[in-house]
Each structure stands twice: as structure tokens, then as C-alpha cells.
């Protein structure tokens, strides 16, 4: 039985005349264990802790170097991550024996540090117990866990007094589980007993519980971390119910980027100490996008992005998924949140991870520069439905977008060319030509889009249509200005860009002012 093995670990002495061994707080093994656990707290890190590694390191420390209450708590949680309920049962049994039988010998010696270690574990136990409906085979485990927790609570109340963690609510939760009808015996926890490696461990609650009273910066940070952790299951549920739910994008980005007031520390070349995602994972993400697996990839990207607030390439990958799923509101939410972040942290997109990998590659930077451009480039259809052709060319553009995503620019352009040939009248032809330029811009063929837009601008100015078609003129100029911003810069490009900007200020000053000042 797994619990017997770890109970024997609790009672095994480190040395013949020194049961608990020495304090190993500053040993290389202890630091390795802490470094692995810190992966749960670092927002920018590649992923959570390797719980199997945590289990192995913690068990080795308890067996060979030190009987440390902090290590015992970490071992208990890693047992749950690797073995689920049987592991949690074993960890609690070990912890109860250590505290009831060897309290005076344990490290660390300070009561406050012991209380903090147990306080780290308590909210995680609460989450773990809330995730399971026990099967009939697990009722005995639940009953034994209840006994261990009750005994542990009594010991800690005696030893720590008011500093003891509150375990009685957990005991009552276990008692309530015993009274519930047993679930299906083929639960994930039962399967984990036979083959724990065959399933994924439950998500860990890597944050901290919010302090009841915030009296310091540290308390405020803990409260924010608690909010971030509490929001993740809600965002995941929203995404599972409706892939691309804008509420999930809004809440997750707000909490993720809320504490970011300054650029991360970096050297003169823009290189930070932050770690990005492994190259093989990035390649796998891109391959799945190429294969059209947008819906299934969405939650995986969100999980990675929750730990990497500066991974701007990942935000673009997510946007591509949302675009393929036609989640228009979620796309708009993501664009707005990103635009606000970049205004707050100018120059963020130019920084890189520790190995030189940029936060945003060239493709992502082009997309970031054009945030809102595609939307501002769309004709004002709300006020122009007096002409039936309007719906036809706008519908043609939307169909071309789908073809672009599946077959590339050539097929999409041919689709618009067919519509242009059917167009009747100069006004309709102008709108079809604008749709073609918008398509080139969306395909990031900025030079090609610029050429078509310059031609449109020449026609509009030569026909004195600025007074008759102001929305069309403004749309062309906005998109043309964005093209010049995204093209390789030289004196001629900058001069032409600035000239277009001056015309926009004259024709559409309020919009230009909004873009300059931000929300």
C-alpha cells in the first residue's frame, strides 16, 4: 500500500544519533527542489513544475538528509499530482505521523516557518478535495484521509495555537464526501492507482490564497496572484462552452497584464533574462494551425500564454485561431487589450528572451503595427446599404478571406477578380478594387496593397469624390498610411506616409486624435 511506504519514510531516521538530520535549507538538493517549484510562480516560465521530479527530490531529501516540514508538504502535493487520491492519502498519512510523532525534531525550528509551510499546503488540499467525487472503491481512502487530517489538525492546534492552519473545513469536506452517493467506479483516480502515468495530473493551484487584510505590497501581490489563479478555471470553462468567448479573453488578459507597469529588465540589445517556449512546442503549435486544428489548439495556447505574458508571438497565434473560428468579438477584445499594453509599455515588441528569440517576430510585429487596421479599413456598411452592390462586394471580400486562409492569396484574388468583372458602374468597381487591396494587406503583401491603394487614391482625387464619398476616401487613406508604416523605411516612404497623415488629419481628425491619445 502506498501509504505504508511513506509512513515508513516518516519514521526512518537520517542517522543513528540524529533522527531529523541537519537543516538542508542551503544544500544544492534543497535549492534544486525550490527551483523546480518556482516554475509554478513565474509567469514567464515555460510550464509548471515537473511533479515527478519534485517527488523524487523531496523523497530523497526526507530519506537521506533532513526531516523538513517544508519538504514533507511539497512531497504531499507532488504525490497528489502524480498519483491523485491514493497519493494524497499517502502524503497526508506521512505528514500526520511526522507531526504527531516527531514534532520536536523536525526542521525548520521556527514555528512561524512551520506554519507558513503548512499554510502553503492547506489551500491546495482544499482544491484537490473539491475536484473529486469518490468512487465506491475510494471511500475507504477518504475515511482514512479524514482520520489523518483530524489527527493532524489536533496536533497543529496544540503546537501552533493561533498560527495553525484551519483544517477543520477540509475534514468536514471529507465527511461530506463520505455521505455522498459513490460515483462511477471507473473514475480517473481509480485509473491513476493502476497506471498513474496514463492520465494527466489535475491542474495545480500554483498561486496563493488572498490575505484577509491587505496591509503591505506583499499582501497586495498575493491577492492579485490569488485572483489570477481563481480566474483561470472560469476562463477555461467559458472557452470550453464557447471557443473564443470574449469574456475569457477580457478577464484573462486584464489579470495577466495588470501588474505590468514597466518593461522587463533588459540589456542594450533588448535581451531579457526571461525564457520563452521550447522550439519544438512552437513548431507543434504552428503545425496544428497549418492543419486547421484551431478549436483544439485554443485552450492549449491559452494555458501557455497564462505563463508567458510577454510571448507576443503566442498572442498572434491565438488571434489566428480566433480568426479561423470567426470569433469576431474575441478578436476585437484581444486587439484592444494588446493595443493598450503596447501603449503602456512602448518598445515591448522590440525585446527578446534570454536566448535572443524575439518577443515578436517580423510577422507578429507587422500584425501588431496594424492592430485595428483591418477594422478601420472596412467600408461603413451601416450607412451605405442603399445600393445592393454593397452587400455583394462585402460578401465577396468575406468569402475571399476564407479562401485566403485555406488556399492562399492567388485563389482569393481570383475570386475577387470575378466579382470585379461582374461589377456595373464606376462606384461598384472602386469598392471591388478596395476589397482586393484589403485582401493584399491582410495577406501582409503591403507593397502590392500600396500600389492598388495609390491607384484608388489617384482616381478618387481626380474625380473630386472626397466630398461625395468621404468614407471611401478615408478608408483608402487609412489603409494606405498603414501600408507605408509597415514597409521598409526610407526618406521617400516617410515623406509619403507623413503626407497621407496630414490629409487624414484634415478629413478625419477625431479618429486620428483617438489613435494618438489612446483610450
PyMOL commands that set and color helices and strands:
alter all, ss='L'
color gray80, all
select helices_A, chain A and resi 2-11+28-40+51-64+69-83+85-105+111-130+136-163+168-179+188-194+196-198+217-241+246-258+279-290+294-306+312-324+328-344+348-350+362-369+373-376+381-383+388-407+409-422+426-442+446-462+470-486+491-507+509-517
alter helices_A, ss='H'
color red, helices_A
deselect
rebuild
show_as cartoon
